[in-house]
């Protein structure tokens, strides 16, 4: 009986180590930039591939991954945001407004003319730091998102839903790379 418990314990430990090894094997070839799309109506595979191909051409030697969710799930969006692995998110309007209101999106005023994208101009939360290193969250009106229907790369892919926005999350791994990709997605 004692031998059986010992075998079960070591079998479980060995199984756990093997599972960890299998999971870690997929962690080696991470792209320089990741884009995550989660429209409420789902996303055809051809759109994600078209966006990846077009963006890869605009990004030069930087590698790009585009992940699309075939079905909408708010919890999945939250998990993907919290993981902080994506430089660009393409999300429904309700999530866009909510996320930016909570400080989850970068202002895009330095990249685009806000007057050209009035649907993406909303009041959101930004962190303001003072000269003493202290800061606070403040509400400010900025351009936080670009409507997909106004983005050239999505138009070329034939995917232009009305209530879908492209944003740069505040936890983007590389802000400069995300900004470069945002320009590539929007400009012809």
Secondary structure, DSSP 4 states (H G I P E B T S, - for coil): -HHHHHHHHHHHHHHHHHHHHHHHHTTS---SEEEEEE-TT---HHHHHHHHHHHHHHHTTS-EEEEE-SS--HHHHHHHHHHT--SEEEEEHHHHHHHHHTT-B---TTTS-GGGGGGGEEEEEEEEE-TTS-EEEEEEEEE--EEGGG-HHHHHHT---TTEEEE-BTT-S-HHHHHHHHHHHH--
